Amino acid sequence: MAVAAYGNYWLAVDKDRTDRWAISALPGFGWRAKIDKPTFQLRNIFESELPRFMKEQYVNAFLFPATVVWGSELHTDLEFVGAMPRRDRKTMSDVCVLVRVTGDLVGWVSYELRKKDALRIVSAMIAERVYELDELGHSALGEVANMITGNAATGLETAGYSCDLKPPEFLTGIGREFPPTPAEIQIRADFRSSVGVLAVRIALGESRIGEIAA
């Protein structure tokens, strides 16, 4: 496997699988050594497409906050499994908490969960078994999404990107349409824990003059 830098991207080319690129380095994070496999498996992303791909720092900004918030709120570890690029604009899970982003970066971040996992997460947060996602459940899930996104936004601001966050929105059901975003390719980062699995889909692009944020 050959590793090389390409602008703001760190790339590893898997010579055994010529159709696959892998972003395998997370510069600037001391916990990088905990990841023992290529971080991102990018299928069919060719060199001509790389300039349109999200900068790695946009994605990295969410990985560590997700593990920290999960641990503090749910008292269990959140393990990063891997990530893949997505071109589709539809939800893939029963419950999706969407946070829109405006400012220097425009787009959104979604937190996708199976319904059974969402119920387990809410139950753990309020220390009471719940069977349906009511207003209280939405509030609990929205709090987790806000905390992760807020911490990520702080990191992005340190890197020179000022971001404003909108209140969380909920998309229920598989196949719901996501709002428009400048990011032509999204990144879906997958995590697992004792209370269920979490997918964080990141779709951020730099704002342009005259662009109206969704």
C-alpha positions as MATLAB code, in Angstrom:
seq = 'MAVAAYGNYWLAVDKDRTDRWAISALPGFGWRAKIDKPTFQLRNIFESELPRFMKEQYVNAFLFPATVVWGSELHTDLEFVGAMPRRDRKTMSDVCVLVRVTGDLVGWVSYELRKKDALRIVSAMIAERVYELDELGHSALGEVANMITGNAATGLETAGYSCDLKPPEFLTGIGREFPPTPAEIQIRADFRSSVGVLAVRIALGESRIGEIAA';
ca = [
       0.000    0.000    0.000;
       1.461    3.358   -1.053;
       0.733    6.489    0.993;
       0.947   10.007   -0.395;
      -0.280   13.523    0.320;
      -2.554   15.246   -2.174;
      -3.228   18.849   -1.138;
      -5.415   18.636    1.952;
      -5.939   14.905    1.523;
      -3.920   11.984    2.816;
      -4.302    9.067    0.472;
      -3.370    5.436    0.565;
      -3.693    3.461   -2.649;
      -4.454   -0.206   -2.131;
      -2.563   -1.871   -4.987;
      -4.459   -5.125   -4.495;
      -7.759   -3.397   -5.141;
      -7.162   -0.909   -7.937;
     -10.724    0.414   -7.761;
     -10.252    1.636   -4.208;
      -8.747    4.706   -2.599;
      -8.378    4.906    1.153;
      -7.849    7.952    3.336;
      -5.862    6.381    6.117;
      -4.261    9.229    8.038;
      -5.782   11.666   10.518;
      -3.148   14.384   11.015;
      -3.375   16.332   14.250;
      -5.235   13.790   16.380;
      -3.267   12.012   19.070;
      -5.759    9.157   19.147;
      -5.049    8.238   15.534;
      -3.202    5.096   16.626;
      -6.466    3.608   17.894;
      -7.609    3.173   14.296;
      -6.037   -0.067   13.052;
      -7.556   -0.152    9.599;
      -7.822    2.347    6.723;
     -10.100    5.091    7.968;
     -12.025    5.614    4.768;
     -12.584    3.138    1.969;
     -13.408    5.313   -1.027;
     -14.740    3.185   -3.825;
     -14.413    4.458   -7.396;
     -13.040    7.892   -6.434;
     -10.523    8.686   -9.132;
      -7.820   11.326   -9.104;
      -9.845   13.684  -11.306;
     -12.515   13.770   -8.618;
     -10.278   14.543   -5.645;
     -10.429   18.372   -5.914;
     -14.214   18.140   -5.424;
     -13.895   15.867   -2.410;
     -14.378   17.260    1.086;
     -11.232   18.302    2.926;
     -10.237   15.715    5.481;
     -10.343   18.285    8.282;
     -14.108   18.708    7.782;
     -14.591   15.018    8.485;
     -11.968   14.653   11.197;
     -13.612   17.453   13.174;
     -16.580   15.178   13.967;
     -14.868   11.890   14.816;
     -13.353   12.692   18.188;
     -16.315   14.778   19.499;
     -18.652   11.898   18.657;
     -16.702    9.512   20.890;
     -16.386   12.046   23.717;
     -20.053   13.073   23.766;
     -21.218    9.481   23.498;
     -19.094    8.496   26.468;
     -20.175   11.408   28.649;
     -23.889   11.146   27.894;
     -24.340    7.375   27.558;
     -21.458    6.133   29.717;
     -20.275    3.657   27.125;
     -17.565    3.633   24.474;
     -18.269    4.520   20.863;
     -16.025    2.645   18.438;
     -15.229    4.070   15.026;
     -15.765    1.328   12.428;
     -14.969    3.058    9.142;
     -16.380    5.394    6.535;
     -17.522    5.449    2.947;
     -18.372    8.144    0.392;
     -22.032    8.617   -0.503;
     -23.511   10.300   -3.550;
     -27.168    9.615   -2.856;
     -29.349   12.202   -1.090;
     -31.634    9.935    0.905;
     -31.718    8.658    4.456;
     -30.683    5.063    5.082;
     -31.999    4.614    8.630;
     -35.302    4.879   10.505;
     -34.378    8.001   12.474;
     -32.244   10.889   11.270;
     -31.306   13.994   13.266;
     -30.208   16.702   10.824;
     -28.208   19.797   11.774;
     -27.828   22.435    9.078;
     -24.608   24.434    8.914;
     -24.102   27.935    7.532;
     -21.189   30.376    7.524;
     -17.796   29.662    5.979;
     -18.990   26.084    5.493;
     -22.447   25.305    4.149;
     -24.386   22.080    4.244;
     -25.521   19.694    6.942;
     -24.556   16.843    9.223;
     -26.936   13.963    9.888;
     -26.966   11.438   12.699;
     -28.726    8.283   11.552;
     -30.036    5.526   13.809;
     -32.197    2.452   13.644;
     -35.370    3.021   15.636;
     -34.530    0.314   18.168;
     -31.142    1.905   18.788;
     -32.667    5.372   19.083;
     -35.022    4.039   21.771;
     -32.131    2.437   23.651;
     -30.136    5.666   23.508;
     -33.017    7.758   24.816;
     -33.671    5.188   27.552;
     -30.033    5.379   28.630;
     -30.053    9.165   28.662;
     -33.192    9.595   30.775;
     -32.672    6.436   32.862;
     -36.133    5.184   31.989;
     -37.324    2.628   29.429;
     -39.080    4.235   26.469;
     -41.061    2.501   23.743;
     -41.828    5.372   21.361;
     -39.948    8.447   20.209;
     -42.030   11.296   21.596;
     -41.090   14.929   22.195;
     -38.823   13.967   25.087;
     -37.038   11.416   22.916;
     -36.528   13.914   20.126;
     -35.152   16.389   22.635;
     -32.635   13.847   23.953;
     -31.425   12.839   20.480;
     -31.280   16.471   19.413;
     -29.115   17.247   22.429;
     -26.583   14.588   21.426;
     -26.518   15.881   17.836;
     -26.102   19.463   19.038;
     -23.256   18.580   21.365;
     -21.296   16.639   18.744;
     -21.853   19.250   16.040;
     -21.112   22.109   18.423;
     -17.795   20.586   19.463;
     -16.914   19.940   15.835;
     -17.793   23.545   14.932;
     -15.448   24.781   17.650;
     -12.643   22.730   16.140;
     -13.436   23.985   12.660;
     -13.415   27.588   13.900;
      -9.926   27.018   15.293;
      -8.954   25.884   11.796;
     -10.357   29.114   10.338;
     -13.914   28.097    9.424;
     -16.646   29.980   11.261;
     -19.855   27.924   11.353;
     -23.375   28.673   12.542;
     -25.659   25.796   13.473;
     -29.411   25.569   13.012;
     -31.688   23.717   15.468;
     -31.905   19.964   14.874;
     -34.526   18.632   12.469;
     -35.910   15.096   12.352;
     -36.374   12.964    9.259;
     -38.265    9.762   10.014;
     -38.172    6.781    7.694;
     -35.778    5.359    5.122;
     -35.606    7.168    1.782;
     -36.300   10.726    2.954;
     -34.610   13.413    0.866;
     -31.736   15.395    2.352;
     -31.522   19.149    1.624;
     -29.141   20.482   -1.063;
     -25.460   20.938   -0.206;
     -22.360   22.182   -2.068;
     -20.655   18.873   -1.262;
     -20.876   16.643   -4.318;
     -19.744   13.655   -2.273;
     -20.758   13.079    1.330;
     -18.879   11.007    3.886;
     -20.748    8.526    6.063;
     -18.792    7.571    9.199;
     -20.018    4.466   11.023;
     -19.717    3.799   14.743;
     -20.872    1.041   17.071;
     -21.409    0.777   20.805;
     -23.155   -1.343   23.421;
     -26.380    0.624   22.923;
     -26.431    0.455   19.143;
     -24.897    1.766   15.946;
     -24.582    5.349   14.769;
     -23.931    6.716   11.296;
     -22.739   10.300   10.948;
     -23.139   11.652    7.432;
     -21.161   14.806    6.702;
     -22.020   17.013    3.731;
     -20.119   20.292    3.981;
     -18.627   22.586    1.386;
     -17.099   26.041    1.446;
     -19.639   28.809    0.916;
     -19.397   30.913   -2.219;
     -20.213   34.578   -2.753;
     -23.897   34.943   -3.505;
     -24.707   31.435   -2.307;
     -27.828   31.169   -0.191;
     -27.589   28.552    2.518;
     -30.411   26.058    2.732;
];
